[in-house]
Amino acid sequence: MTIQTVASRPFLDQKPGTSGLRKQVSVFKQPHYLENFVQSIFDSIGPLSGQTLVLGGDGRYFNRQAIQIILKMAAANGVGRIKVGKSGILSTPAVSCVIRKYNALGGIVLSASHNPGGPNGDFGIKYNISNGGPAPEKITDAIFARTQVIDRYSILSALDVDLDRLGETQLGGMTVEVIDAVADYQALMESLFDFDRIHTLLASGSFRMCMDSMHAVTGPYAHGIFETRLGAGLGTVQNGQPLEDFGGGHPDPNLVYAHDLVERMFGIDPLDFGAASDGDGDRNMILGSRFFVTPSDSLAVLAANATLAPGYKDGIAGIARSMPTSEAPDRVAAKLGIDCYETPTGWKFFGNLMDAGKVTLCGEESFGTGSNHIREKDGLWAVLFWLNILAVKQQSVEQIMRAHWQTYGRNYYSRHDYEGVESDRANTLITQLRGATSSLKGKKFGSREVAYSDDFSYTDPIDGSVSTKQGVRIGFTDGARIVYRLSGTGTQGATLRLYVESYEADVAKHAQDPQDALGDLIAIADEVAKIHALTQMEKPTVIT
């Protein structure tokens, strides 16, 4: 085995987004492209000699090949040990779990999350730091800066590592440890939730549930936890075999792409509980019998009922939510007498708050919820939390949700995604909105009056770092909100996300369809931003 130093030239498009670097597979397969970015990570995170890293991905196309390249580069760069998931599989929450449990320097996650996979699909890579969370901007900025000047990378000339056999092997001077992808994560979940009580619920025969893993990374976790450990019947997990192209599907757990689950939950004989997770296992969708729980409401319910789970029996320190997420969790925080922090979109913004002990639960409207047990959002954690609540309360999902609204009021909320918008058009729309913010205050649209309008910026209360241009907000005097932002998780064109929210305290008005309840706000949003005219799209791609 010899270390090779390979000459290279910079690629100018390697700036990480909110969740690392995501591009089409064809881009990553260019000679030196992946290697340049990986070397830039290694060059930016400090001395590697003797350090432990964690490595794994969601099993999408190019995952195995990328892992072999990264292992050989890690060995050439002096890493002491790498823990890699069996068959190259590790969910994003499991990576965070393993980093924290074994005090690793950090980890490399190979995933494009909820983006499509396959040879013509997407691939992604991101670095997580020693607390288990995504690298903060100061590190991702350093990685990007290095990609702009890199002229070489180091790689070990060696045979591939057998990723399908548990145990240790040597790769040059580095130890490669192939680990059980599920074991450490399952042990953590058992420490947080009442598995015996959930087992009683799932094994009773009267409670029927479905976990849709969408042919993505959570399949092995779901089979092991729900069907083997918790006694749910075989077949409870559907689409449980991870596939390189996710079975031709789009591994995004929403009402459009998780259509197999939605059909079962809204059909003639619906199940009691349904859940879906995404490509890398950090997102979740919760459904009851013919009932959809918005991610914002899910976070609020988990916060309001946190003490029912053993891991949170002493209460929670605080809540954090991304700015576009509805204000439903704020109402729970106010009643509990704890703080609720509003951050930009991106899980990395929660890390400092959790490390400082300021918050326990966190959530984003994009189907991500989690807690300080790790430093990533965690799809199966949310599903287990809901099952723990259901097992204790012995109520249906709808009953729990309606009781919550009766106590806190209902935040009608919806997100409209316009995917694949031509980038110039999307940027024009946002630029014009930013220019209009100063003139909107006091303006009336029907019965609603604008109370404020701005481009959200955030000053981290822990380290003082500032993040600007995080989304255009329009707030009304009655508490309603409209938010516009461009997503940083796509690889083609731009995705415009529109968020609309209105609060309703009157229980008698809690049965409206959200699109009807928010109809006037949706119209105002188009009037202000000229969405249809500028995007040239008649309707959203996805509505949640």
BELHUFEN-V352777 format. One record per helix or strand of 3 or more residues. SS is the DSSP state (h for helix, s for strand). FROM is the first residue (numbers start at 1). LEN is the number of residues. If there is no record, write none. Layout:
ss	from	len
SS	FROM	LEN
SS	FROM	LEN
This chain:
ss	from	len
s	2	6
s	20	5
h	25	4
h	33	12
s	52	6
h	63	14
s	81	9
h	92	10
s	106	5
s	122	7
h	137	11
s	152	6
s	167	5
s	174	6
h	183	10
h	195	8
s	209	4
h	218	12
h	246	3
h	259	7
s	273	5
s	284	5
s	291	3
h	295	10
h	306	3
h	310	3
s	318	5
h	328	9
s	339	5
h	348	8
s	361	4
s	368	4
h	379	15
h	397	12
s	410	12
h	423	17
s	448	8
s	472	5
s	481	6
s	494	11
h	507	3
h	514	4
h	519	11
h	531	5
